[in-house]
Amino acid sequence: MRHHGPLLPALAAAAALACGAPPSLRAMPQGQLYFPTGMFFARPAGAPERSGALFVASSNFDRRYGTGRLSGIDVSALACGVAPAGACVPDFPAPRAAAIDVVSLGAPVEKGLASLAGEMDGIEDPAVPGTFRLVIPSRAEGSPLQIADATGAEIACAGDPSAEDCSAAAFSLEANRLVGAGVPRAPAPFSASIYKGPDVPNTTGTGPPFLVETGDTFVTSLQVADSPAASGQGFRAYAVSLNVLDDEVVSDDSFLQLGLSPTESVAMGQRYAFMSGPQSVALRMVDHWSESPRVINSTVEGQFNLLDTRGLALAPDESQLFLVVRRPDALLALRVRGGLGDFPSLGVIHAQLLPLGASQVRVVDKPSGGHVAFISCVGTQSYDAVGSSQGALVVWDDASAKVVSLLDGFGFQPYGLAIQTIGGGARVYIGLFGEGRIAVVDVPDLDAPDDVRLVARLGTSHVCTVNPSALGCTETTP
């Protein structure tokens, strides 16, 4: 539900909170992706299936440059017939052939972001068809929550459409650090998820007119907040609830206290927000229909022995939840029962071991029914890694309850995922965190998800910039 009240100060007003600010003022080279993390594919309702824009957050993980970046890439501008032959992306579905290295991203639109951007999400604004609102949390100084509007590949920073850096008008989720008890605040925001379904009217006769509204959003926080700030006591964990389609999006009422354990990733359902976290509370459900949201522990850690969690994805029909865990690296497929009721339950129906560094997961429907999950695994995170130790893309089919395809050796540290559905198939974009490029993979038929084809890699590798001694790097290597 939407929250109204005084806005928290913008990030600029929280500059005093910064500690260890990046020393470098170097600008990231134009057209470069640098340690990409969050990704989102935007295609307006009713638009041609082969059209759309890919948005990529460059996290500037090592602080080499002064800021991070949000890039908008028009995928149709990279298609063969538009881009030069030999440096273009073949039409979907691409034939089986050697992957094409497309060095140029065309003419990407670029806006600055705070460094250390996390998992982004977006939604087409019902009031402005064709325009998407994007939300990008960042773990940088002040814990900014950055919001942008995108039409095609064009980007305008919310709050100041003419700004070149969307962090300038961002909301600080740590603005209360120097105020009173120092809470509520959500340090190191990481993951955002937006409810994209219709408004649900409140028929109880009390409370707000809607139980959930299009655009309702949850944002996770990787760290607990102490109270007072820097006291090392009074720890509590917060998540942030807001509606990204509102002009006034963040107030003190937006912070939800979740106990003592921080949160990792989030997936929004119609009634419950599902949040991954540490071993003790590996998966929580937050009932956002309630004025004082109830927090329900799924006790998944009692069904599968794990030490940590990473990404999660909710099936479009909300019948299943897919959770990525670490130690061991695995995918858990959970059945969701009573997802609109007062007493939901989650049960592990399949557990699939994965390659090293399991991280993100996205799920799409199969035309014949059921789901296909795509999982990224970052591997050993060594620049001298080869083959499967570089990382992998895993394709899991819930109909056969097994891995049906595993693609590895195509780039360093596959992490972020975005999916463009085309007909009964999908084009998958995979952010190669370790080399600053995007891998393009085609699955021509989601009913036959074992047919996976590496099509192209987009952008210029930053491996030799980051680690000149890496395998294959020379003094003249870009």
C-alpha positions as CSV (number, residue, x, y, z in Angstrom):
1,M,0.0,0.0,0.0
2,R,1.1,3.5,-0.6
3,H,2.8,5.6,2.2
4,H,2.5,9.3,2.5
5,G,4.3,11.7,4.8
6,P,7.4,13.9,4.9
7,L,10.1,12.9,2.5
8,L,13.4,11.8,3.7
9,P,16.2,14.2,2.7
10,A,17.7,13.5,-0.7
11,L,21.1,11.9,-1.0
12,A,22.8,15.3,-1.4
13,A,21.5,16.3,2.1
14,A,23.1,13.1,3.5
15,A,26.6,13.8,2.2
16,A,27.9,14.1,5.8
17,L,27.2,10.4,6.2
18,A,29.8,9.4,3.6
19,C,32.9,7.6,4.8
20,G,35.6,6.2,2.6
21,A,34.3,8.1,-0.5
22,P,35.9,7.0,-3.7
23,P,39.1,8.8,-4.3
24,S,38.9,8.5,-8.1
25,L,37.1,11.2,-10.2
26,R,37.8,9.5,-13.4
27,A,34.8,9.2,-15.7
28,M,33.9,5.7,-16.9
29,P,34.6,5.5,-20.7
30,Q,31.5,6.0,-22.9
31,G,29.9,2.8,-24.1
32,Q,31.6,0.7,-21.3
33,L,29.9,-1.6,-18.9
34,Y,31.8,-2.0,-15.7
35,F,31.1,-4.8,-13.2
36,P,27.4,-5.1,-14.3
37,T,24.9,-6.2,-11.6
38,G,21.3,-5.2,-11.9
39,M,19.5,-5.7,-15.3
40,F,16.0,-5.2,-16.6
41,F,14.5,-5.7,-20.0
42,A,11.7,-3.2,-20.9
43,R,9.2,-3.7,-23.7
44,P,5.9,-1.8,-23.6
45,A,2.7,-3.8,-23.7
46,G,1.6,-4.4,-27.3
47,A,5.1,-3.6,-28.8
48,P,6.7,-5.9,-31.3
49,E,8.3,-8.9,-29.5
50,R,11.8,-8.2,-31.0
51,S,11.8,-4.6,-29.8
52,G,12.7,-3.3,-26.4
53,A,15.5,-1.9,-24.3
54,L,18.0,-3.5,-22.0
55,F,18.9,-1.5,-18.9
56,V,22.2,-2.4,-17.1
57,A,23.6,-1.0,-13.9
58,S,27.4,-0.9,-13.8
59,S,28.3,-1.2,-10.2
60,N,31.9,0.3,-10.4
61,F,32.7,-2.4,-7.9
62,D,36.4,-1.5,-7.4
63,R,35.7,2.2,-7.4
64,R,38.1,2.8,-10.3
65,Y,35.8,5.5,-11.6
66,G,34.0,8.3,-9.8
67,T,30.5,6.9,-10.2
68,G,28.6,3.9,-11.4
69,R,26.3,4.0,-14.5
70,L,22.9,3.1,-15.8
71,S,23.0,2.2,-19.5
72,G,20.0,1.9,-21.8
73,I,20.6,-0.3,-24.8
74,D,18.2,-0.4,-27.8
75,V,18.4,-4.1,-28.7
76,S,16.8,-3.6,-32.1
77,A,19.7,-1.2,-33.0
78,L,22.1,-4.1,-32.6
79,A,20.2,-6.4,-34.9
80,C,21.7,-7.6,-38.2
81,G,20.4,-5.4,-41.0
82,V,20.7,-2.4,-38.7
83,A,24.2,-2.8,-37.2
84,P,27.2,-3.6,-39.5
85,A,27.5,-7.2,-40.7
86,G,29.8,-9.3,-38.5
87,A,29.2,-6.9,-35.6
88,C,25.5,-7.5,-35.1
89,V,23.2,-9.8,-33.1
90,P,21.4,-12.3,-35.3
91,D,17.6,-12.4,-35.4
92,F,15.9,-14.7,-32.9
93,P,16.2,-17.7,-32.9
94,A,19.9,-17.5,-33.9
95,P,21.3,-20.5,-35.7
96,R,23.9,-22.6,-34.0
97,A,27.2,-20.9,-34.8
98,A,30.2,-19.4,-33.1
99,A,29.3,-16.6,-30.8
100,I,29.7,-13.1,-32.3
101,D,31.6,-10.4,-30.3
102,V,29.7,-7.2,-30.7
103,V,32.1,-4.6,-29.3
104,S,29.8,-1.6,-29.8
105,L,26.6,-1.2,-27.8
106,G,25.3,1.0,-30.6
107,A,24.5,4.4,-29.1
108,P,23.5,3.6,-25.5
109,V,21.9,6.2,-23.3
110,E,24.0,6.7,-20.1
111,K,23.2,8.2,-16.7
112,G,25.4,8.2,-13.6
113,L,24.5,6.1,-10.6
114,A,26.0,5.7,-7.2
115,S,28.6,2.9,-7.1
116,L,27.7,-0.6,-5.8
117,A,24.3,-0.8,-7.5
118,G,22.3,-3.9,-6.7
119,E,19.3,-5.7,-8.2
120,M,17.0,-3.4,-10.1
121,D,13.4,-3.8,-11.2
122,G,11.0,-1.8,-13.4
123,I,7.3,-1.4,-14.3
124,E,5.5,0.2,-17.2
125,D,3.7,3.3,-15.8
126,P,-0.1,2.7,-16.4
127,A,-0.6,6.5,-16.5
128,V,2.2,7.0,-19.1
129,P,2.1,4.0,-21.5
130,G,5.4,3.2,-23.0
131,T,7.4,4.7,-20.1
132,F,8.9,2.5,-17.5
133,R,9.9,3.5,-13.9
134,L,13.1,1.9,-12.8
135,V,14.3,1.5,-9.2
136,I,18.0,0.9,-8.4
137,P,19.2,0.5,-4.9
138,S,22.9,1.1,-4.1
139,R,25.2,0.1,-1.2
140,A,27.3,3.3,-1.6
141,E,27.6,6.1,1.0
142,G,24.2,7.2,2.2
143,S,22.5,4.0,0.9
144,P,20.8,5.8,-2.0
145,L,17.6,4.5,-3.6
146,Q,17.7,5.8,-7.2
147,I,14.7,6.1,-9.5
148,A,14.6,6.8,-13.2
149,D,12.0,6.9,-16.0
150,A,12.8,5.2,-19.3
151,T,11.1,5.6,-22.7
152,G,12.7,3.4,-25.3
153,A,16.3,3.4,-24.3
154,E,16.1,7.1,-23.2
155,I,16.6,7.7,-19.4
156,A,15.4,10.6,-17.2
157,C,16.3,10.7,-13.6
158,A,13.2,11.0,-11.4
159,G,13.2,14.3,-9.5
160,D,15.4,16.0,-12.0
161,P,14.9,14.8,-15.6
162,S,17.7,16.9,-16.9
163,A,20.3,15.5,-14.5
164,E,23.2,13.4,-15.8
165,D,23.5,11.5,-12.5
166,C,20.5,9.8,-11.0
167,S,22.1,9.6,-7.6
168,A,21.9,13.4,-7.2
169,A,18.2,13.3,-6.5
170,A,18.1,9.8,-4.9
171,F,16.6,9.2,-1.5
172,S,19.0,8.3,1.3
173,L,17.8,5.2,3.2
174,E,20.2,6.2,6.0
175,A,19.1,9.8,6.4
176,N,18.1,9.1,9.9
177,R,21.5,8.1,10.9
178,L,22.3,11.5,12.5
179,V,18.7,12.1,13.8
180,G,17.6,11.1,17.3
181,A,17.8,7.4,17.9
182,G,19.3,6.9,14.4
183,V,16.5,4.7,13.1
184,P,14.6,3.8,11.1
185,R,17.2,3.3,8.4
186,A,18.1,0.6,5.9
187,P,21.9,0.5,5.3
188,A,23.3,-1.2,2.2
189,P,20.0,-1.6,0.2
190,F,20.4,-4.3,-2.3
191,S,17.3,-5.7,-4.1
192,A,14.1,-4.2,-5.3
193,S,10.9,-5.9,-6.5
194,I,7.7,-4.2,-7.8
195,Y,4.2,-5.6,-7.8
196,K,3.0,-5.4,-11.4
197,G,-0.6,-6.8,-11.0
198,P,-3.8,-4.8,-10.7
199,D,-5.0,-2.9,-7.6
200,V,-6.8,-5.1,-5.0
201,P,-9.7,-3.3,-3.4
202,N,-10.0,-3.5,0.4
203,T,-13.5,-4.8,1.1
204,T,-13.1,-5.1,4.9
205,G,-14.6,-1.7,5.6
206,T,-11.6,-0.5,7.5
207,G,-8.2,0.8,6.5
208,P,-7.0,2.1,3.1
209,P,-9.1,1.6,0.0
210,F,-6.7,-0.9,-1.5
211,L,-4.8,-3.8,0.0
212,V,-2.1,-3.7,-2.7
213,E,-1.6,-1.2,-5.6
214,T,0.2,-1.5,-8.9
215,G,3.7,-0.2,-8.2
216,D,4.0,-1.3,-4.6
217,T,7.7,-2.1,-4.0
218,F,9.9,-3.7,-1.4
219,V,13.6,-3.0,-1.0
220,T,15.9,-5.2,1.0
221,S,18.9,-4.2,3.2
222,L,22.0,-6.3,3.7
223,Q,23.0,-4.8,7.0
224,V,21.3,-4.2,10.4
225,A,20.9,-0.7,11.8
226,D,22.2,0.0,15.3
227,S,20.5,2.5,17.6
228,P,21.9,5.1,18.3
229,A,24.1,5.0,15.1
230,A,27.6,3.7,15.6
231,S,26.8,2.6,19.1
232,G,27.1,-1.1,18.4
233,Q,23.8,-1.8,20.2
234,G,20.1,-1.8,19.7
235,F,20.4,-3.7,16.4
236,R,17.4,-4.1,14.2
237,A,16.8,-5.0,10.6
238,Y,14.6,-3.0,8.2
239,A,13.2,-3.4,4.8
240,V,11.6,-0.5,2.8
241,S,8.1,-0.5,1.4
242,L,7.0,2.2,-1.1
243,N,5.1,2.8,-4.2
244,V,7.5,3.8,-7.0
245,L,4.7,5.3,-9.1
246,D,4.0,7.9,-6.3
247,D,5.7,11.3,-6.5
248,E,6.4,11.1,-2.8
249,V,7.9,7.7,-2.3
250,V,9.9,7.5,0.9
251,S,8.9,8.4,4.5
252,D,9.6,7.1,7.9
253,D,6.5,5.1,7.6
254,S,8.1,3.2,4.7
255,F,10.5,1.3,6.9
256,L,9.4,-2.1,8.2
257,Q,11.2,-3.6,11.2
258,L,11.9,-7.3,10.5
259,G,13.6,-8.4,13.7
260,L,17.4,-8.9,13.9
261,S,18.3,-10.6,10.6
262,P,18.9,-8.6,7.4
263,T,17.5,-9.4,4.0
264,E,19.1,-10.3,0.7
265,S,16.7,-10.6,-2.3
266,V,13.0,-10.0,-2.7
267,A,10.2,-11.1,-5.0
268,M,6.8,-9.4,-4.7
269,G,3.6,-11.4,-4.8
270,Q,0.0,-10.1,-4.7
271,R,-0.2,-10.5,-0.9
272,Y,3.2,-11.6,0.3
273,A,6.7,-10.3,-0.3
274,F,9.2,-13.1,-0.2
275,M,12.7,-12.2,1.1
276,S,15.8,-14.3,1.3
277,G,18.3,-13.9,4.2
278,P,20.9,-15.6,6.4
279,Q,20.8,-19.1,7.6
280,S,18.7,-18.4,10.7
281,V,15.9,-16.8,8.6
282,A,16.6,-18.1,5.1
283,L,13.2,-17.1,3.7
284,R,10.6,-14.7,5.1
285,M,7.1,-13.8,3.9
286,V,5.9,-10.3,4.6
287,D,2.1,-9.8,4.5
288,H,1.8,-6.4,2.9
289,W,-2.0,-6.5,3.0
290,S,-1.8,-5.7,6.7
291,E,-1.4,-2.2,8.1
292,S,1.3,-3.5,10.4
293,P,2.8,-6.2,8.1
294,R,3.1,-9.6,9.5
295,V,6.4,-11.4,9.1
296,I,6.2,-15.2,8.7
297,N,9.3,-17.4,8.8
298,S,9.0,-20.2,6.2
299,T,11.4,-22.4,8.1
300,V,13.0,-23.6,4.8
301,E,16.3,-24.0,6.7
302,G,14.6,-26.9,8.5
303,Q,13.8,-28.6,5.2
304,F,17.2,-28.2,3.6
305,N,20.6,-27.8,5.3
306,L,22.0,-24.5,4.0
307,L,24.3,-21.7,5.3
308,D,23.3,-18.8,3.1
309,T,20.9,-17.6,0.4
310,R,21.1,-15.5,-2.7
311,G,18.4,-14.7,-5.4
312,L,14.8,-15.8,-5.6
313,A,12.0,-15.7,-8.2
314,L,8.3,-16.2,-7.9
315,A,6.5,-18.0,-10.8
316,P,4.0,-15.7,-12.6
317,D,1.1,-17.7,-11.2
318,E,2.6,-17.6,-7.7
319,S,2.4,-21.4,-7.4
320,Q,6.1,-21.9,-7.0
321,L,9.1,-20.0,-5.6
322,F,12.6,-20.7,-6.7
323,L,15.4,-19.9,-4.2
324,V,19.1,-20.0,-4.8
325,V,21.2,-21.0,-1.8
326,R,24.9,-21.3,-1.0
327,R,26.9,-23.9,0.9
328,P,25.9,-26.0,-0.8
329,D,25.2,-24.2,-4.0
330,A,21.7,-25.3,-4.9
331,L,18.3,-24.4,-6.4
332,L,15.3,-25.0,-4.2
333,A,11.9,-25.3,-5.9
334,L,9.1,-24.6,-3.3
335,R,5.4,-25.1,-3.6
336,V,3.4,-22.1,-2.4
337,R,0.1,-23.0,-0.8
338,G,-2.4,-20.4,0.4
339,G,-0.5,-17.5,-1.2
340,L,-3.6,-15.3,-0.8
341,G,-4.7,-16.6,2.6
342,D,-3.8,-15.7,6.2
343,F,-1.7,-18.8,6.7
344,P,0.5,-19.5,3.7
345,S,3.0,-22.4,3.6
346,L,6.1,-23.2,1.6
347,G,7.4,-26.7,1.0
348,V,10.5,-27.9,-0.8
349,I,9.5,-30.1,-3.7
350,H,12.9,-30.3,-5.4
351,A,16.5,-29.5,-4.5
352,Q,19.0,-29.4,-7.3
353,L,22.8,-29.0,-6.7
354,L,24.4,-26.3,-8.9
355,P,27.9,-25.2,-10.0
356,L,30.0,-23.0,-7.7
357,G,28.8,-19.5,-7.0
358,A,25.0,-19.9,-7.6
359,S,23.6,-16.3,-7.5
360,Q,20.6,-15.2,-9.5
361,V,17.4,-16.9,-10.8
362,R,14.7,-15.9,-13.2
363,V,11.6,-17.9,-14.1
364,V,9.3,-17.9,-17.2
365,D,6.2,-19.9,-18.1
366,K,6.4,-22.7,-20.7
367,P,3.7,-22.5,-23.4
368,S,2.5,-26.0,-22.5
369,G,2.4,-25.2,-18.8
370,G,5.0,-25.3,-16.1
371,H,8.1,-23.2,-15.7
372,V,11.7,-22.9,-16.8
373,A,14.2,-21.4,-14.4
374,F,17.5,-19.8,-15.4
375,I,20.2,-19.6,-12.8
376,S,23.5,-17.8,-13.0
377,C,26.6,-19.1,-11.2
378,V,29.7,-16.9,-10.9
379,G,32.3,-19.7,-10.6
380,T,35.6,-19.4,-8.7
381,Q,35.8,-15.6,-9.4
382,S,39.4,-16.0,-10.6
383,Y,40.6,-14.3,-13.8
384,D,42.7,-17.3,-14.6
385,A,39.7,-19.6,-14.5
386,V,38.8,-21.6,-17.6
387,G,35.8,-23.7,-18.6
388,S,33.2,-24.3,-15.9
389,S,35.2,-22.5,-13.2
390,Q,34.5,-19.2,-15.0
391,G,30.9,-19.6,-14.2
392,A,27.8,-21.0,-15.8
393,L,24.2,-20.6,-16.9
394,V,22.0,-23.4,-15.7
395,V,18.5,-24.2,-17.2
396,W,16.1,-26.1,-15.0
397,D,12.8,-27.5,-16.2
398,D,10.2,-28.1,-13.5
399,A,8.3,-30.6,-15.7
400,S,11.3,-33.0,-15.7
401,A,12.5,-31.7,-12.3
402,K,16.1,-31.6,-13.5
403,V,18.8,-29.5,-15.1
404,V,18.2,-29.8,-18.9
405,S,21.1,-27.6,-20.0
406,L,24.3,-26.1,-18.6
407,L,26.3,-23.5,-20.5
408,D,29.8,-22.7,-19.3
409,G,33.0,-21.2,-20.4
410,F,31.3,-18.3,-22.2
411,G,32.6,-15.5,-19.9
412,F,33.8,-14.5,-16.4
413,Q,31.4,-14.5,-13.5
414,P,27.9,-14.7,-15.1
415,Y,25.6,-12.8,-12.7
416,G,22.7,-10.5,-13.7
417,L,19.8,-11.9,-15.7
418,A,17.2,-10.3,-18.0
419,I,14.8,-12.1,-20.3
420,Q,13.1,-11.1,-23.5
421,T,10.3,-13.5,-24.4
422,I,9.7,-14.0,-28.2
423,G,6.9,-16.2,-29.3
424,G,7.3,-19.5,-27.4
425,G,11.0,-18.9,-26.8
426,A,13.3,-16.6,-24.9
427,R,16.4,-14.5,-25.4
428,V,18.4,-14.4,-22.2
429,Y,20.8,-11.6,-21.4
430,I,23.5,-12.5,-18.8
431,G,25.6,-9.8,-17.2
432,L,29.3,-11.0,-17.1
433,F,30.3,-9.3,-13.9
434,G,33.9,-10.2,-14.2
435,E,34.5,-8.8,-17.6
436,G,32.0,-6.0,-18.2
437,R,30.0,-7.6,-21.1
438,I,26.6,-9.0,-21.7
439,A,26.2,-12.6,-23.1
440,V,23.2,-13.2,-25.3
441,V,21.7,-16.7,-25.2
442,D,18.7,-18.0,-27.2
443,V,16.3,-20.7,-26.2
444,P,14.1,-21.1,-29.3
445,D,11.4,-23.1,-27.6
446,L,10.7,-23.0,-23.9
447,D,8.9,-26.4,-24.2
448,A,12.3,-27.8,-25.3
449,P,14.6,-25.8,-23.0
450,D,17.6,-28.2,-23.5
451,D,18.3,-26.3,-26.8
452,V,20.4,-23.4,-25.6
453,R,22.5,-21.4,-28.0
454,L,25.2,-18.8,-27.2
455,V,24.6,-16.0,-29.7
456,A,26.8,-13.1,-28.9
457,R,28.7,-11.1,-26.3
458,L,28.0,-7.4,-26.2
459,G,30.5,-4.7,-25.2
460,T,34.3,-4.5,-24.5
461,S,35.9,-6.7,-21.9
462,H,37.4,-4.9,-18.9
463,V,39.5,-7.9,-17.7
464,C,42.9,-6.5,-18.7
465,T,42.0,-3.1,-17.2
466,V,41.2,-4.6,-13.9
467,N,43.9,-7.3,-13.9
468,P,46.7,-6.7,-16.4
469,S,48.4,-9.9,-15.3
470,A,45.3,-12.0,-16.2
471,L,45.7,-14.8,-18.7
472,G,46.0,-13.4,-22.3
473,C,46.6,-9.8,-21.3
474,T,49.5,-7.9,-22.7
475,E,50.7,-4.3,-22.5
476,T,48.7,-3.5,-25.7
477,T,45.5,-5.3,-24.7
478,P,42.6,-2.8,-24.2
